[in-house]
Amino acid sequence: MENKRFLDVNDVADYMGISISKAYKIIRSMNDELSAKGFITIAGKISRVFFEEKVYGTVA
C-alpha cells in the first residue's frame, strides 16, 4: 500500500484480500462513522489513517 492520504476501493480490496463489493461496504461503513462524528467524507475513499486505526486498533 502506497503512502497515500486516501485509499480507494481497490486499495482496500487488495490490502484485505476481499472483493470489490465487500470493500465498498467497508468503506461506506467507515465513512458513515466519520460522518456521524462530523467529518467530511469522500464516497469510495477512506482516510488511510482512519482505515489503519480501524484495522490495527491504534497507529503509532
mmCIF file as Biopython writes it, N, C-alpha, C and O atoms, coordinates in Angstrom:
data_model
#
loop_
_atom_site.group_PDB
_atom_site.id
_atom_site.type_symbol
_atom_site.label_atom_id
_atom_site.label_alt_id
_atom_site.label_comp_id
_atom_site.label_asym_id
_atom_site.label_entity_id
_atom_site.label_seq_id
_atom_site.pdbx_PDB_ins_code
_atom_site.Cartn_x
_atom_site.Cartn_y
_atom_site.Cartn_z
_atom_site.occupancy
_atom_site.B_iso_or_equiv
_atom_site.auth_seq_id
_atom_site.auth_asym_id
_atom_site.pdbx_PDB_model_num
ATOM 1   N N  . MET A ? 1  ? 0.860   -1.169  0.000  1.0 0.0 1  A 1 
ATOM 2   C CA . MET A ? 1  ? 0.000   0.000   0.000  1.0 0.0 1  A 1 
ATOM 3   C C  . MET A ? 1  ? 0.907   1.232   0.000  1.0 0.0 1  A 1 
ATOM 4   O O  . MET A ? 1  ? 1.759   1.394   0.873  1.0 0.0 1  A 1 
ATOM 5   N N  . GLU A ? 2  ? 0.707   2.080   -0.980 1.0 0.0 2  A 1 
ATOM 6   C CA . GLU A ? 2  ? 1.483   3.313   -1.061 1.0 0.0 2  A 1 
ATOM 7   C C  . GLU A ? 2  ? 1.190   4.199   0.134  1.0 0.0 2  A 1 
ATOM 8   O O  . GLU A ? 2  ? 0.294   3.920   0.930  1.0 0.0 2  A 1 
ATOM 9   N N  . ASN A ? 3  ? 1.944   5.253   0.244  1.0 0.0 3  A 1 
ATOM 10  C CA . ASN A ? 3  ? 1.737   6.185   1.340  1.0 0.0 3  A 1 
ATOM 11  C C  . ASN A ? 3  ? 0.806   7.308   0.878  1.0 0.0 3  A 1 
ATOM 12  O O  . ASN A ? 3  ? 1.224   8.464   0.803  1.0 0.0 3  A 1 
ATOM 13  N N  . LYS A ? 4  ? -0.440  6.981   0.572  1.0 0.0 4  A 1 
ATOM 14  C CA . LYS A ? 4  ? -1.446  7.940   0.138  1.0 0.0 4  A 1 
ATOM 15  C C  . LYS A ? 4  ? -2.257  8.399   1.344  1.0 0.0 4  A 1 
ATOM 16  O O  . LYS A ? 4  ? -2.349  7.690   2.346  1.0 0.0 4  A 1 
ATOM 17  N N  . ARG A ? 5  ? -2.846  9.591   1.242  1.0 0.0 5  A 1 
ATOM 18  C CA . ARG A ? 5  ? -3.719  10.076  2.311  1.0 0.0 5  A 1 
ATOM 19  C C  . ARG A ? 5  ? -5.052  9.342   2.306  1.0 0.0 5  A 1 
ATOM 20  O O  . ARG A ? 5  ? -5.606  9.053   3.366  1.0 0.0 5  A 1 
ATOM 21  N N  . PHE A ? 6  ? -5.572  9.037   1.113  1.0 0.0 6  A 1 
ATOM 22  C CA . PHE A ? 6  ? -6.857  8.357   0.991  1.0 0.0 6  A 1 
ATOM 23  C C  . PHE A ? 6  ? -6.683  7.071   0.212  1.0 0.0 6  A 1 
ATOM 24  O O  . PHE A ? 6  ? -5.957  7.027   -0.782 1.0 0.0 6  A 1 
ATOM 25  N N  . LEU A ? 7  ? -7.348  6.031   0.666  1.0 0.0 7  A 1 
ATOM 26  C CA . LEU A ? 7  ? -7.351  4.744   -0.021 1.0 0.0 7  A 1 
ATOM 27  C C  . LEU A ? 7  ? -8.641  4.637   -0.811 1.0 0.0 7  A 1 
ATOM 28  O O  . LEU A ? 7  ? -9.696  5.076   -0.353 1.0 0.0 7  A 1 
ATOM 29  N N  . ASP A ? 8  ? -8.556  4.050   -2.005 1.0 0.0 8  A 1 
ATOM 30  C CA . ASP A ? 8  ? -9.773  3.808   -2.773 1.0 0.0 8  A 1 
ATOM 31  C C  . ASP A ? 8  ? -10.183 2.354   -2.614 1.0 0.0 8  A 1 
ATOM 32  O O  . ASP A ? 8  ? -9.534  1.586   -1.903 1.0 0.0 8  A 1 
ATOM 33  N N  . VAL A ? 9  ? -11.245 1.992   -3.270 1.0 0.0 9  A 1 
ATOM 34  C CA . VAL A ? 9  ? -11.812 0.652   -3.105 1.0 0.0 9  A 1 
ATOM 35  C C  . VAL A ? 9  ? -10.829 -0.438  -3.527 1.0 0.0 9  A 1 
ATOM 36  O O  . VAL A ? 9  ? -10.793 -1.506  -2.916 1.0 0.0 9  A 1 
ATOM 37  N N  . ASN A ? 10 ? -10.036 -0.180  -4.559 1.0 0.0 10 A 1 
ATOM 38  C CA . ASN A ? 10 ? -9.058  -1.181  -4.999 1.0 0.0 10 A 1 
ATOM 39  C C  . ASN A ? 10 ? -7.958  -1.373  -3.966 1.0 0.0 10 A 1 
ATOM 40  O O  . ASN A ? 10 ? -7.511  -2.498  -3.742 1.0 0.0 10 A 1 
ATOM 41  N N  . ASP A ? 11 ? -7.514  -0.289  -3.334 1.0 0.0 11 A 1 
ATOM 42  C CA . ASP A ? 11 ? -6.504  -0.394  -2.280 1.0 0.0 11 A 1 
ATOM 43  C C  . ASP A ? 11 ? -7.013  -1.246  -1.122 1.0 0.0 11 A 1 
ATOM 44  O O  . ASP A ? 11 ? -6.307  -2.128  -0.632 1.0 0.0 11 A 1 
ATOM 45  N N  . VAL A ? 12 ? -8.244  -0.974  -0.688 1.0 0.0 12 A 1 
ATOM 46  C CA . VAL A ? 12 ? -8.825  -1.712  0.441  1.0 0.0 12 A 1 
ATOM 47  C C  . VAL A ? 12 ? -9.021  -3.184  0.077  1.0 0.0 12 A 1 
ATOM 48  O O  . VAL A ? 12 ? -8.701  -4.069  0.871  1.0 0.0 12 A 1 
ATOM 49  N N  . ALA A ? 13 ? -9.541  -3.443  -1.110 1.0 0.0 13 A 1 
ATOM 50  C CA . ALA A ? 13 ? -9.771  -4.830  -1.546 1.0 0.0 13 A 1 
ATOM 51  C C  . ALA A ? 13 ? -8.458  -5.603  -1.624 1.0 0.0 13 A 1 
ATOM 52  O O  . ALA A ? 13 ? -8.377  -6.734  -1.145 1.0 0.0 13 A 1 
ATOM 53  N N  . ASP A ? 14 ? -7.432  -5.005  -2.221 1.0 0.0 14 A 1 
ATOM 54  C CA . ASP A ? 14 ? -6.129  -5.668  -2.336 1.0 0.0 14 A 1 
ATOM 55  C C  . ASP A ? 14 ? -5.514  -5.905  -0.971 1.0 0.0 14 A 1 
ATOM 56  O O  . ASP A ? 14 ? -5.021  -6.997  -0.689 1.0 0.0 14 A 1 
ATOM 57  N N  . TYR A ? 15 ? -5.542  -4.890  -0.125 1.0 0.0 15 A 1 
ATOM 58  C CA . TYR A ? 15 ? -4.917  -4.987  1.183  1.0 0.0 15 A 1 
ATOM 59  C C  . TYR A ? 15 ? -5.565  -6.067  2.050  1.0 0.0 15 A 1 
ATOM 60  O O  . TYR A ? 15 ? -4.876  -6.819  2.739  1.0 0.0 15 A 1 
ATOM 61  N N  . MET A ? 16 ? -6.906  -6.134  2.007  1.0 0.0 16 A 1 
ATOM 62  C CA . MET A ? 16 ? -7.621  -7.075  2.863  1.0 0.0 16 A 1 
ATOM 63  C C  . MET A ? 16 ? -7.886  -8.425  2.196  1.0 0.0 16 A 1 
ATOM 64  O O  . MET A ? 16 ? -8.327  -9.370  2.850  1.0 0.0 16 A 1 
ATOM 65  N N  . GLY A ? 17 ? -7.612  -8.510  0.883  1.0 0.0 17 A 1 
ATOM 66  C CA . GLY A ? 17 ? -7.851  -9.760  0.165  1.0 0.0 17 A 1 
ATOM 67  C C  . GLY A ? 17 ? -9.332  -10.076 0.041  1.0 0.0 17 A 1 
ATOM 68  O O  . GLY A ? 17 ? -9.742  -11.228 0.187  1.0 0.0 17 A 1 
ATOM 69  N N  . ILE A ? 18 ? -10.135 -9.050  -0.230 1.0 0.0 18 A 1 
ATOM 70  C CA . ILE A ? 18 ? -11.585 -9.204  -0.328 1.0 0.0 18 A 1 
ATOM 71  C C  . ILE A ? 18 ? -12.064 -8.710  -1.687 1.0 0.0 18 A 1 
ATOM 72  O O  . ILE A ? 18 ? -11.298 -8.137  -2.461 1.0 0.0 18 A 1 
ATOM 73  N N  . SER A ? 19 ? -13.340 -8.941  -1.963 1.0 0.0 19 A 1 
ATOM 74  C CA . SER A ? 19 ? -13.919 -8.499  -3.230 1.0 0.0 19 A 1 
ATOM 75  C C  . SER A ? 19 ? -14.125 -6.989  -3.226 1.0 0.0 19 A 1 
ATOM 76  O O  . SER A ? 19 ? -14.142 -6.348  -2.175 1.0 0.0 19 A 1 
ATOM 77  N N  . ILE A ? 20 ? -14.282 -6.439  -4.427 1.0 0.0 20 A 1 
ATOM 78  C CA . ILE A ? 20 ? -14.531 -5.009  -4.578 1.0 0.0 20 A 1 
ATOM 79  C C  . ILE A ? 20 ? -15.837 -4.626  -3.889 1.0 0.0 20 A 1 
ATOM 80  O O  . ILE A ? 20 ? -15.904 -3.589  -3.228 1.0 0.0 20 A 1 
ATOM 81  N N  . SER A ? 21 ? -16.874 -5.450  -4.036 1.0 0.0 21 A 1 
ATOM 82  C CA . SER A ? 21 ? -18.163 -5.107  -3.429 1.0 0.0 21 A 1 
ATOM 83  C C  . SER A ? 21 ? -18.070 -5.086  -1.899 1.0 0.0 21 A 1 
ATOM 84  O O  . SER A ? 21 ? -18.677 -4.229  -1.257 1.0 0.0 21 A 1 
ATOM 85  N N  . LYS A ? 22 ? -17.325 -6.010  -1.319 1.0 0.0 22 A 1 
ATOM 86  C CA . LYS A ? 22 ? -17.138 -6.016  0.139  1.0 0.0 22 A 1 
ATOM 87  C C  . LYS A ? 22 ? -16.320 -4.804  0.573  1.0 0.0 22 A 1 
ATOM 88  O O  . LYS A ? 22 ? -16.594 -4.217  1.620  1.0 0.0 22 A 1 
ATOM 89  N N  . ALA A ? 23 ? -15.324 -4.424  -0.214 1.0 0.0 23 A 1 
ATOM 90  C CA . ALA A ? 23 ? -14.514 -3.247  0.096  1.0 0.0 23 A 1 
ATOM 91  C C  . ALA A ? 23 ? -15.378 -1.989  0.087  1.0 0.0 23 A 1 
ATOM 92  O O  . ALA A ? 23 ? -15.213 -1.120  0.944  1.0 0.0 23 A 1 
ATOM 93  N N  . TYR A ? 24 ? -16.307 -1.882  -0.886 1.0 0.0 24 A 1 
ATOM 94  C CA . TYR A ? 24 ? -17.230 -0.743  -0.904 1.0 0.0 24 A 1 
ATOM 95  C C  . TYR A ? 24 ? -18.066 -0.696  0.370  1.0 0.0 24 A 1 
ATOM 96  O O  . TYR A ? 24 ? -18.283 0.381   0.926  1.0 0.0 24 A 1 
ATOM 97  N N  . LYS A ? 25 ? -18.538 -1.852  0.840  1.0 0.0 25 A 1 
ATOM 98  C CA . LYS A ? 25 ? -19.341 -1.892  2.062  1.0 0.0 25 A 1 
ATOM 99  C C  . LYS A ? 25 ? -18.532 -1.446  3.270  1.0 0.0 25 A 1 
ATOM 100 O O  . LYS A ? 25 ? -19.046 -0.732  4.132  1.0 0.0 25 A 1 
ATOM 101 N N  . ILE A ? 26 ? -17.278 -1.858  3.340  1.0 0.0 26 A 1 
ATOM 102 C CA . ILE A ? 26 ? -16.420 -1.472  4.455  1.0 0.0 26 A 1 
ATOM 103 C C  . ILE A ? 26 ? -16.148 0.031   4.420  1.0 0.0 26 A 1 
ATOM 104 O O  . ILE A ? 26 ? -16.226 0.703   5.449  1.0 0.0 26 A 1 
ATOM 105 N N  . ILE A ? 27 ? -15.831 0.556   3.239  1.0 0.0 27 A 1 
ATOM 106 C CA . ILE A ? 27 ? -15.584 1.995   3.102  1.0 0.0 27 A 1 
ATOM 107 C C  . ILE A ? 27 ? -16.841 2.782   3.456  1.0 0.0 27 A 1 
ATOM 108 O O  . ILE A ? 27 ? -16.759 3.794   4.153  1.0 0.0 27 A 1 
ATOM 109 N N  . ARG A ? 28 ? -17.988 2.337   2.990  1.0 0.0 28 A 1 
ATOM 110 C CA . ARG A ? 28 ? -19.248 3.027   3.280  1.0 0.0 28 A 1 
ATOM 111 C C  . ARG A ? 28 ? -19.509 3.043   4.789  1.0 0.0 28 A 1 
ATOM 112 O O  . ARG A ? 28 ? -19.926 4.062   5.340  1.0 0.0 28 A 1 
ATOM 113 N N  . SER A ? 29 ? -19.265 1.923   5.442  1.0 0.0 29 A 1 
ATOM 114 C CA . SER A ? 29 ? -19.469 1.835   6.887  1.0 0.0 29 A 1 
ATOM 115 C C  . SER A ? 29 ? -18.527 2.782   7.636  1.0 0.0 29 A 1 
ATOM 116 O O  . SER A ? 29 ? -18.945 3.477   8.562  1.0 0.0 29 A 1 
ATOM 117 N N  . MET A ? 30 ? -17.265 2.804   7.232  1.0 0.0 30 A 1 
ATOM 118 C CA . MET A ? 30 ? -16.297 3.691   7.875  1.0 0.0 30 A 1 
ATOM 119 C C  . MET A ? 30 ? -16.640 5.155   7.608  1.0 0.0 30 A 1 
ATOM 120 O O  . MET A ? 30 ? -16.522 5.990   8.504  1.0 0.0 30 A 1 
ATOM 121 N N  . ASN A ? 31 ? -17.062 5.473   6.387  1.0 0.0 31 A 1 
ATOM 122 C CA . ASN A ? 31 ? -17.449 6.851   6.063  1.0 0.0 31 A 1 
ATOM 123 C C  . ASN A ? 31 ? -18.691 7.275   6.837  1.0 0.0 31 A 1 
ATOM 124 O O  . ASN A ? 31 ? -18.799 8.429   7.249  1.0 0.0 31 A 1 
ATOM 125 N N  . ASP A ? 32 ? -19.629 6.352   7.036  1.0 0.0 32 A 1 
ATOM 126 C CA . ASP A ? 32 ? -20.815 6.658   7.849  1.0 0.0 32 A 1 
ATOM 127 C C  . ASP A ? 32 ? -20.406 7.008   9.275  1.0 0.0 32 A 1 
ATOM 128 O O  . ASP A ? 32 ? -20.947 7.937   9.875  1.0 0.0 32 A 1 
ATOM 129 N N  . GLU A ? 33 ? -19.450 6.261   9.810  1.0 0.0 33 A 1 
ATOM 130 C CA . GLU A ? 33 ? -18.962 6.521   11.164 1.0 0.0 33 A 1 
ATOM 131 C C  . GLU A ? 33 ? -18.291 7.897   11.237 1.0 0.0 33 A 1 
ATOM 132 O O  . GLU A ? 33 ? -18.511 8.647   12.188 1.0 0.0 33 A 1 
ATOM 133 N N  . LEU A ? 34 ? -17.484 8.221   10.245 1.0 0.0 34 A 1 
ATOM 134 C CA . LEU A ? 34 ? -16.831 9.534   10.225 1.0 0.0 34 A 1 
ATOM 135 C C  . LEU A ? 34 ? -17.841 10.662  10.064 1.0 0.0 34 A 1 
ATOM 136 O O  . LEU A ? 34 ? -17.715 11.701  10.711 1.0 0.0 34 A 1 
ATOM 137 N N  . SER A ? 35 ? -18.841 10.468  9.209  1.0 0.0 35 A 1 
ATOM 138 C CA . SER A ? 35 ? -19.879 11.490  9.004  1.0 0.0 35 A 1 
ATOM 139 C C  . SER A ? 35 ? -20.642 11.753  10.290 1.0 0.0 35 A 1 
ATOM 140 O O  . SER A ? 35 ? -20.965 12.899  10.604 1.0 0.0 35 A 1 
ATOM 141 N N  . ALA A ? 36 ? -20.929 10.694  11.033 1.0 0.0 36 A 1 
ATOM 142 C CA . ALA A ? 36 ? -21.652 10.843  12.303 1.0 0.0 36 A 1 
ATOM 143 C C  . ALA A ? 36 ? -20.845 11.665  13.309 1.0 0.0 36 A 1 
ATOM 144 O O  . ALA A ? 36 ? -21.413 12.304  14.195 1.0 0.0 36 A 1 
ATOM 145 N N  . LYS A ? 37 ? -19.518 11.645  13.167 1.0 0.0 37 A 1 
ATOM 146 C CA . LYS A ? 37 ? -18.653 12.420  14.050 1.0 0.0 37 A 1 
ATOM 147 C C  . LYS A ? 37 ? -18.424 13.831  13.518 1.0 0.0 37 A 1 
ATOM 148 O O  . LYS A ? 37 ? -17.723 14.627  14.143 1.0 0.0 37 A 1 
ATOM 149 N N  . GLY A ? 38 ? -19.021 14.145  12.353 1.0 0.0 38 A 1 
ATOM 150 C CA . GLY A ? 38 ? -18.918 15.492  11.801 1.0 0.0 38 A 1 
ATOM 151 C C  . GLY A ? 38 ? -17.804 15.704  10.799 1.0 0.0 38 A 1 
ATOM 152 O O  . GLY A ? 38 ? -17.540 16.840  10.406 1.0 0.0 38 A 1 
ATOM 153 N N  . PHE A ? 39 ? -17.142 14.636  10.376 1.0 0.0 39 A 1 
ATOM 154 C CA . PHE A ? 39 ? -16.066 14.762  9.402  1.0 0.0 39 A 1 
ATOM 155 C C  . PHE A ? 39 ? -16.620 14.762  7.982  1.0 0.0 39 A 1 
ATOM 156 O O  . PHE A ? 39 ? -17.675 14.186  7.715  1.0 0.0 39 A 1 
ATOM 157 N N  . ILE A ? 40 ? -15.905 15.409  7.085  1.0 0.0 40 A 1 
ATOM 158 C CA . ILE A ? 40 ? -16.242 15.382  5.662  1.0 0.0 40 A 1 
ATOM 159 C C  . ILE A ? 40 ? -15.693 14.087  5.084  1.0 0.0 40 A 1 
ATOM 160 O O  . ILE A ? 40 ? -14.560 13.708  5.381  1.0 0.0 40 A 1 
ATOM 161 N N  . THR A ? 41 ? -16.482 13.406  4.263  1.0 0.0 41 A 1 
ATOM 162 C CA . THR A ? 41 ? -16.048 12.148  3.659  1.0 0.0 41 A 1 
ATOM 163 C C  . THR A ? 41 ? -16.152 12.226  2.146  1.0 0.0 41 A 1 
ATOM 164 O O  . THR A ? 41 ? -16.835 13.091  1.601  1.0 0.0 41 A 1 
ATOM 165 N N  . ILE A ? 42 ? -15.469 11.316  1.481  1.0 0.0 42 A 1 
ATOM 166 C CA . ILE A ? 42 ? -15.499 11.202  0.032  1.0 0.0 42 A 1 
ATOM 167 C C  . ILE A ? 42 ? -15.992 9.798   -0.300 1.0 0.0 42 A 1 
ATOM 168 O O  . ILE A ? 42 ? -15.411 8.807   0.143  1.0 0.0 42 A 1 
ATOM 169 N N  . ALA A ? 43 ? -17.060 9.719   -1.075 1.0 0.0 43 A 1 
ATOM 170 C CA . ALA A ? 43 ? -17.614 8.412   -1.440 1.0 0.0 43 A 1 
ATOM 171 C C  . ALA A ? 43 ? -16.560 7.582   -2.180 1.0 0.0 43 A 1 
ATOM 172 O O  . ALA A ? 43 ? -15.900 8.068   -3.099 1.0 0.0 43 A 1 
ATOM 173 N N  . GLY A ? 44 ? -16.418 6.331   -1.765 1.0 0.0 44 A 1 
ATOM 174 C CA . GLY A ? 44 ? -15.483 5.420   -2.425 1.0 0.0 44 A 1 
ATOM 175 C C  . GLY A ? 44 ? -14.040 5.565   -1.980 1.0 0.0 44 A 1 
ATOM 176 O O  . GLY A ? 44 ? -13.159 4.890   -2.511 1.0 0.0 44 A 1 
ATOM 177 N N  . LYS A ? 45 ? -13.784 6.439   -1.009 1.0 0.0 45 A 1 
ATOM 178 C CA . LYS A ? 45 ? -12.433 6.616   -0.481 1.0 0.0 45 A 1 
ATOM 179 C C  . LYS A ? 45 ? -12.506 6.716   1.037  1.0 0.0 45 A 1 
ATOM 180 O O  . LYS A ? 45 ? -13.518 7.124   1.607  1.0 0.0 45 A 1 
ATOM 181 N N  . ILE A ? 46 ? -11.399 6.329   1.674  1.0 0.0 46 A 1 
ATOM 182 C CA . ILE A ? 46 ? -11.335 6.392   3.127  1.0 0.0 46 A 1 
ATOM 183 C C  . ILE A ? 46 ? -9.953  6.891   3.532  1.0 0.0 46 A 1 
ATOM 184 O O  . ILE A ? 46 ? -8.954  6.565   2.893  1.0 0.0 46 A 1 
ATOM 185 N N  . SER A ? 47 ? -9.907  7.671   4.582  1.0 0.0 47 A 1 
ATOM 186 C CA . SER A ? 47 ? -8.636  8.164   5.107  1.0 0.0 47 A 1 
ATOM 187 C C  . SER A ? 47 ? -7.752  6.971   5.468  1.0 0.0 47 A 1 
ATOM 188 O O  . SER A ? 47 ? -8.199  6.045   6.145  1.0 0.0 47 A 1 
ATOM 189 N N  . ARG A ? 48 ? -6.509  6.996   5.021  1.0 0.0 48 A 1 
ATOM 190 C CA . ARG A ? 48 ? -5.581  5.910   5.318  1.0 0.0 48 A 1 
ATOM 191 C C  . ARG A ? 48 ? -5.369  5.789   6.823  1.0 0.0 48 A 1 
ATOM 192 O O  . ARG A ? 48 ? -5.315  4.680   7.355  1.0 0.0 48 A 1 
ATOM 193 N N  . VAL A ? 49 ? -5.249  6.928   7.514  1.0 0.0 49 A 1 
ATOM 194 C CA . VAL A ? 49 ? -5.030  6.919   8.965  1.0 0.0 49 A 1 
ATOM 195 C C  . VAL A ? 49 ? -6.222  6.276   9.673  1.0 0.0 49 A 1 
ATOM 196 O O  . VAL A ? 49 ? -6.036  5.425   10.543 1.0 0.0 49 A 1 
ATOM 197 N N  . PHE A ? 50 ? -7.445  6.673   9.310  1.0 0.0 50 A 1 
ATOM 198 C CA . PHE A ? 50 ? -8.634  6.101   9.950  1.0 0.0 50 A 1 
ATOM 199 C C  . PHE A ? 50 ? -8.749  4.611   9.639  1.0 0.0 50 A 1 
ATOM 200 O O  . PHE A ? 50 ? -9.075  3.816   10.521 1.0 0.0 50 A 1 
ATOM 201 N N  . PHE A ? 51 ? -8.483  4.231   8.388  1.0 0.0 51 A 1 
ATOM 202 C CA . PHE A ? 51 ? -8.527  2.821   7.997  1.0 0.0 51 A 1 
ATOM 203 C C  . PHE A ? 51 ? -7.565  2.001   8.851  1.0 0.0 51 A 1 
ATOM 204 O O  . PHE A ? 51 ? -7.932  0.946   9.369  1.0 0.0 51 A 1 
ATOM 205 N N  . GLU A ? 52 ? -6.335  2.488   8.996  1.0 0.0 52 A 1 
ATOM 206 C CA . GLU A ? 52 ? -5.348  1.748   9.783  1.0 0.0 52 A 1 
ATOM 207 C C  . GLU A ? 52 ? -5.736  1.689   11.260 1.0 0.0 52 A 1 
ATOM 208 O O  . GLU A ? 52 ? -5.485  0.682   11.921 1.0 0.0 52 A 1 
ATOM 209 N N  . GLU A ? 53 ? -6.340  2.746   11.781 1.0 0.0 53 A 1 
ATOM 210 C CA . GLU A ? 53 ? -6.804  2.713   13.168 1.0 0.0 53 A 1 
ATOM 211 C C  . GLU A ? 53 ? -7.893  1.653   13.350 1.0 0.0 53 A 1 
ATOM 212 O O  . GLU A ? 53 ? -7.896  0.931   14.346 1.0 0.0 53 A 1 
ATOM 213 N N  . LYS A ? 54 ? -8.818  1.560   12.387 1.0 0.0 54 A 1 
ATOM 214 C CA . LYS A ? 54 ? -9.902  0.590   12.484 1.0 0.0 54 A 1 
ATOM 215 C C  . LYS A ? 54 ? -9.390  -0.847  12.303 1.0 0.0 54 A 1 
ATOM 216 O O  . LYS A ? 54 ? -9.915  -1.773  12.922 1.0 0.0 54 A 1 
ATOM 217 N N  . VAL A ? 55 ? -8.381  -1.034  11.469 1.0 0.0 55 A 1 
ATOM 218 C CA . VAL A ? 55 ? -7.867  -2.374  11.206 1.0 0.0 55 A 1 
ATOM 219 C C  . VAL A ? 55 ? -6.906  -2.831  12.306 1.0 0.0 55 A 1 
ATOM 220 O O  . VAL A ? 55 ? -6.974  -3.973  12.761 1.0 0.0 55 A 1 
ATOM 221 N N  . TYR A ? 56 ? -6.015  -1.937  12.728 1.0 0.0 56 A 1 
ATOM 222 C CA . TYR A ? 56 ? -4.982  -2.309  13.689 1.0 0.0 56 A 1 
ATOM 223 C C  . TYR A ? 56 ? -5.268  -1.910  15.119 1.0 0.0 56 A 1 
ATOM 224 O O  . TYR A ? 56 ? -4.583  -2.370  16.033 1.0 0.0 56 A 1 
ATOM 225 N N  . GLY A ? 57 ? -6.253  -1.075  15.336 1.0 0.0 57 A 1 
ATOM 226 C CA . GLY A ? 57 ? -6.550  -0.609  16.682 1.0 0.0 57 A 1 
ATOM 227 C C  . GLY A ? 57 ? -6.020  0.793   16.896 1.0 0.0 57 A 1 
ATOM 228 O O  . GLY A ? 57 ? -6.800  1.744   16.953 1.0 0.0 57 A 1 
ATOM 229 N N  . THR A ? 58 ? -4.726  0.939   17.015 1.0 0.0 58 A 1 
ATOM 230 C CA . THR A ? 58 ? -4.110  2.250   17.129 1.0 0.0 58 A 1 
ATOM 231 C C  . THR A ? 58 ? -2.908  2.308   16.214 1.0 0.0 58 A 1 
ATOM 232 O O  . THR A ? 58 ? -2.302  1.281   15.907 1.0 0.0 58 A 1 
ATOM 233 N N  . VAL A ? 59 ? -2.567  3.494   15.782 1.0 0.0 59 A 1 
ATOM 234 C CA . VAL A ? 59 ? -1.428  3.674   14.910 1.0 0.0 59 A 1 
ATOM 235 C C  . VAL A ? 59 ? -0.388  4.494   15.646 1.0 0.0 59 A 1 
ATOM 236 O O  . VAL A ? 59 ? -0.702  5.545   16.206 1.0 0.0 59 A 1 
ATOM 237 N N  . ALA A ? 60 ? 0.841   4.023   15.647 1.0 0.0 60 A 1 
ATOM 238 C CA . ALA A ? 60 ? 1.915   4.729   16.356 1.0 0.0 60 A 1 
ATOM 239 C C  . ALA A ? 60 ? 2.368   5.952   15.598 1.0 0.0 60 A 1 
ATOM 240 O O  . ALA A ? 60 ? 3.264   6.662   16.052 1.0 0.0 60 A 1 
#
